[in-house]
Amino acid sequence: MKEQTIGDILRESRVAQHLTLEEVEERTSISSSYLLALELEQFQLIPENQIEDFIQKYEDKMDKEGEII
């Protein structure tokens, strides 16, 4: 069985709540392009000093606080 990645957890949580990236953008104030980069684990597209903060904001709004990082 494949171990879940950060991106998998974020995406599955969003989909389970029937939310679009745009709706998560409204909740987190993080651009949907960065949210997509997080879900696809394309961290090079996100300013390095904001990656951890974005993950924490995303997981907090998806009720996953402390489960990812």
C-alpha positions as CSV (number, residue, x, y, z in Angstrom):
1,M,0.0,0.0,0.0
2,K,1.3,3.4,-1.0
3,E,2.0,5.8,1.9
4,Q,0.0,9.0,1.6
5,T,1.9,12.2,0.8
6,I,1.2,15.7,2.1
7,G,-0.4,16.5,-1.2
8,D,-2.6,13.4,-1.1
9,I,-3.9,14.3,2.4
10,L,-4.6,17.9,1.5
11,R,-6.4,17.0,-1.7
12,E,-8.4,14.1,-0.2
13,S,-9.6,16.3,2.7
14,R,-10.7,19.1,0.3
15,V,-12.5,16.7,-2.0
16,A,-14.2,14.9,0.9
17,Q,-15.6,18.3,2.0
18,H,-16.7,19.0,-1.6
19,L,-14.6,22.2,-1.8
20,T,-13.0,23.7,-4.9
21,L,-9.6,25.2,-4.8
22,E,-11.2,28.6,-5.1
23,E,-13.3,28.0,-2.0
24,V,-10.2,26.9,0.0
25,E,-8.5,30.1,-1.4
26,E,-11.3,32.1,0.2
27,R,-10.9,30.3,3.5
28,T,-7.1,30.5,3.7
29,S,-6.2,33.6,1.7
30,I,-3.7,31.5,-0.2
31,S,-3.7,31.7,-4.0
32,S,-5.4,28.7,-5.6
33,S,-2.3,28.3,-7.8
34,Y,-0.2,27.8,-4.6
35,L,-2.9,25.4,-3.2
36,L,-2.7,23.3,-6.4
37,A,1.1,23.3,-6.1
38,L,0.8,22.0,-2.6
39,E,-1.6,19.3,-3.6
40,L,0.7,18.3,-6.5
41,E,3.8,18.6,-4.3
42,Q,5.4,21.1,-6.7
43,F,7.0,23.0,-3.9
44,Q,9.4,24.7,-6.2
45,L,6.5,26.9,-7.4
46,I,6.0,28.3,-3.9
47,P,8.2,30.8,-2.2
48,E,10.5,28.7,0.0
49,N,9.8,30.8,3.2
50,Q,6.0,30.3,2.8
51,I,5.7,26.5,2.2
52,E,5.4,25.4,5.8
53,D,3.0,28.4,6.6
54,F,0.8,27.5,3.6
55,I,0.6,23.8,4.7
56,Q,-0.3,24.8,8.2
57,K,-3.0,27.2,7.1
58,Y,-4.4,24.6,4.6
59,E,-4.5,21.8,7.2
60,D,-6.0,24.1,9.8
61,K,-8.9,25.1,7.5
62,M,-9.4,21.4,6.5
63,D,-9.5,20.2,10.1
64,K,-6.2,18.3,9.7
65,E,-4.2,20.4,12.1
66,G,-1.1,18.5,13.3
67,E,-1.8,15.5,11.1
68,I,0.5,16.6,8.2
69,I,3.5,18.4,9.7
